Amino acid sequence: MLKSIALTSGLIVASAIAMENAAFAQSVDVPFSGTVPIQATFTSPTPGEVQPVVSSGSGSTKRFESQTPAKMTVQTTSDATITVSAPRLVSGPNQDPVGTKRTAFLKFGSTSVSSNTNGGSAKLPAGKTDVEVNLLVERPQAFQRGKYTYVVNLTLTP
């Protein structure tokens, strides 16, 4: 019986020592995230046409204004935000001088937005949408003779 008590006591002490060195169980959440992008396509745009506007008083040309809008179709799988940027000169006889005002206008359905208001953004519904883009460029000095090319960027975000 003394052997049995000694054996039991020894096992209890050994268990206590073993448990003291054992780590308590812990868990952690390991996060994973990803974004499913909106699926969107733009048809090739039909280029717009701009015309110089001659000032009646000075006879000089300080404005380029859309006469025909650029047109395209946007197809999206979900609602999105479409943003129109201000026009950017990509080629011409000279650069836009300081003080030049550049504005792009986007229209689809009954929605109209310009690049210089509300961040140039509007909600675009899912599906197929026909859009039109116009521009206006006003310089503090007259445009020189020659061909000018401006681009307007459209961006879709979820």
Summary of the structure (lengths in Angstrom):
residues: 158
radius of gyration: 33.8
end to end distance: 78.4
largest distance: 122.6
contacts: 379
relative contact order: 0.23
helix: 15%
strand: 44%
